[in-house]
Amino acid sequence: MAYLAAVVQLTTTTDVSASMAQAEALVAEAAGRGAQLVALPENVAFMGPEADKRALAQPVDGPLFRRLGELAGRHGIHLVAGTLPERGPDPEHVYNTSVLYGPDGQARAVYRKIHLFDVALGEGATHTESASVAPGAGAVRAETPLGTFGLSVCYDLRFPDLYRTLVRAGAELLFVPAAFTVPTGRDHWEVLLRARAIESQAYVLAPAQVGNNAPGRVTYGRSVIIDPWGTVLAQAPDRPGVIYAEIDLGRVHDFRRKLPCLDHERPTAYRVLP
């Protein structure tokens, strides 16, 4: 089975209306080109002060989530809708939530980012995501007519056990909506994504934020689609836009049959000998 997939790159700002309009226009462009599957980046609607993000938070049936579901339904596509701030467990914390919508506009899966970006790297890359975001509770995969999807978000990319769990649950396509910093993106983004594709023998679709999002916040971009061999099929330039690639699930199963790494695992031996 083969079909066209699209990955959307955005420059989301503090202007929710303009940011959503940008996302909707690029999804419409992708659907107009025949894409059956479209993926949006992390922070689709807003990038800015944490207090404002908390104020924007809503339940998964709230107006911004519904708007993205309606977008999928209007174009008859599967939409991995990046992330939006979902109302969290307390007033100080939200969930960073990614929803998969089907062609009928209905939510098929809801994933809350597990790993939170608490780092102090210099070069403007000091973040404490856990101050305003609560972690999700588990991995999420979804069976669809376009394949079995494994959902993740941004910093999750650095934790390969999550992706192994998804692949063991049947994932054939892995999604990594992101807003990578420039220093980490420059040195790690493509390397990590290709590694996840190769070790998982799965397609990786990684839509990203790019450019000047808000005062003091610049994102790396370079959205990418990678095949199960680790080959980069498409990569975005440094501006908002859409990239495309053919997804052929037969290639996933062909690679896994020819190089059956997943069958050769020996977890009972993965221990340090005395």
Secondary structure, 3 states (H helix, E strand, C coil): CEEEEEEEEECCCCCHHHHHHHHHHHHHHHHHCCCCEEEECCCCCCCCCHHHHHHHCECCCCHHHHHHHHHHHHHCCEEEECCEEEEEEECCEEEEEEEEECCCCCEEEEEECCCCCEEECCCCCEEEHHHCECCCCCCEEEEECCEEEEECCHHHHHCHHHHHHHHHCCCCEEECCECCEHHHHHHHHHHHHHHHHHHHCCEEEECEEEEEEECCEEEECCCEEECCCCCEEEECCCCCEEEEEEEEHHHHHHHHHHCCHHHCCCHHHCCCCC
